[in-house]
Amino acid sequence: MEQIGIELEKAVELILHHGVEQIKTHIIPVMKANGAILAEDIYAPINNPPFDRSPLDGFALRAGDSSHASKKHPVTLRVIDTVYAGGFCDKRLNAGEAVRIMTGAPIPFGADCVIRQEDTGFTPGKSEYTVEIYRELKVHQNYCFLGEDIKKGQMLLKAGTKITYIEQAILSSVGIMQIVVCQKPRVALFVTGDEVVPPGSQLKNGKIYDSNLTLLYNRLKEFQMEPVVAEYLPDQPEIIAEIIKKVSESVDIIITTGGVSVGAKDIFHEVYPMLQLERIFWKVKLKPGTPAMFSMYQGIPMLNLSGNPFAAITTFELLVRPLLAKLSGDKGLNTVRIKGVLAQPFTKTSGARRFLRGNLIEGKVHIPPTEQHASGILASMAGCNCLVDIKAGTNPLDMGNEVEVILLDV
């Protein structure tokens, strides 16, 4: 049964309960996985490095052979081979012997340390049959061990990890080319309202330029979820119902703005019966964005948000964002609440729960002047990085009052 006029927390609970099934996954190349969320634990298939190797250019030797070596009293060793990065020395090094070695090359059998070339009497281009050692070394000095970075079988990355260039490089370092990640939700975004026209159109009497499609489309892109459908719809219930039927076959969530209040053109009240969908709730106890609606259609969650720009983005952050976090497996999209203190007063009494736009800087919340908080005002949102949660029944707030804010950072 549909619930009407519910608290925000209850609305989020209902959305997450009805709107989230098992997260969809797919396999993608590591090179294209930046920003993806790992869907399963990954264990290292090999050691990295896969052999003991040299961290510098020099000579591999036995530490015992360098005992008491100095510039005045060098030790002379016979050079039996040269090994480059990518190569391999199949000779076993014995007492009194050395192998010239380059950075990254495998350390030969029998050697237990590497002396840098600058601490030897070797001169490139001259005879490589002997080399003078000018300092004493300890066992495993200048020595990189097999598995020093990553050991075979160790947990490499946990499910839920957001892949960045670092994780991509780690996966590549052990030869992994493909991974299973959470599939990004396929989003359909619709803006309704005969009064709105796209930017670039002729602005006739009674029309306004739409900002909601740009607003939510690009917010979704910041979440790395570019909508697969992003269109304007006329205030015609039959057309809207037909389009929603069609797109529901190929998307995971439908988001709309406009048409959800009680006006003559709030057409979603007519669209719902045509679709015979499951109505979960209508109206949430908050300002702005009270008329938000949520339903399920053919297993697809649909959120209908207010058409006023600030109301649209506020309810998007409060209602849609938690669902997107769940659908995508991206914990970084979960709501983060922290405390701050007001840098300016807010002179209105808040009979209902209210959300203000704000900019949190070093613990202080800067808000626009009181008259710039209307739901149809968007310009004062510039530079804001949080929403200020003002509880119902709150008197005017003074500068220095503590408030709770919801961060908008991604």
Secondary structure, 3 states (H helix, E strand, C coil): CCEEEECHHHHHHHHHHHHCCCCCEEEEEHHHCCCCEECCCEECCCCECCCCECCCCEEEECHHHHCCCCCCCCEEEEEEEEECCCCCCCCCCCCCEEEEECCCCECCCCCCEEEEHHHECCCCCCCCCEEEECCCCCCCCCCECCCCCECCCCEEECCCCECCHHHHHHHHHCCCCEEEEECCCCEEEEEECCCEECCCCCCCCCCEECCHHHHHHHHHHHCCCCCCEEEEECCCHHHHHHHHHHHCCCCCEEEEECCCCCCCCCCHHHHHHHHCCEEEEEEECCECCCCCEEEEECCEEEEEECCCHHHHHHHHHHHHHHHHHHHHCCHHHCCCEEEEEECCCECCCECCCEEEEEEEECCEEECCCHHHCCCCCCHHHCCCCEEEEECCCECCECCCCEEEEEECCC
